[in-house]
Amino acid sequence: MVRMMLMGSLCLSLAAYAELPQAAGWIRAGSHRDKYDMGVDATVFMSGKASGVIRTRADSPTEGFGTYMQMVPVGDYAGKRVRLTAFLKTKDVETAALWFRVDRGQESVAFDNMGDRPLKGTTKEWTRMFIVLDVPADADRLAFGVLLESNKGTVWFDDFKFEVVDKTVPLTGGERAAAPANLGFETTK
């Protein structure tokens, strides 16, 4: 009887960490990607039949992060201001966020990972998140995704959208100076 209970417990434990189906075009990355399950969830979604998901493995507490992401050519977004929008939903997370980066060769020329406005804890409803970045005309690649930095929890994401916006739409990611200022640290707020 004990042996059967142990076998049943082991099977449940292995099933909890079964590999998730992978979404076409998406890649697993991050400083501790092996500590997270990432892929497609057909049970929780905002629209359609599935969402993306990252969940912390219970047997692998971590100090780093995992991200499910894409890298694509700049294409028609070159020289334009672009808003990336997605919907996120969380359960018991320390930090979850949408992120967006613009690259020129090996250099990142624009970046926002919502470090100043991440999702925390549990969101019962889907939350619309967005990032607005300028894409220089000579940029060659866009990278984007969702990150989870947590010792527990799950983040779901769905309905990504890119749109060109005009220059009246403010950039995200904190204050941006128009030019270098206060280089001698003589002025305070």
Secondary structure, 3 states (H helix, E strand, C coil): CHHHHHHHHHHHHHHHCCCCCCCCCCEEECCCHHHEEEEEECCCCCCCCCEEEEEECCCCCCCCCEEEEEEEECHHHCCEEEEEEEEEEEECEEEEEEEEEEEECCEEEEEECCCCCCEEECCCCCEEEEEEEEECCCCCEEEEEEEEECCCCEEEEEEEEEEEECCCCCCCCCCCCCCCCCCCCCCCC
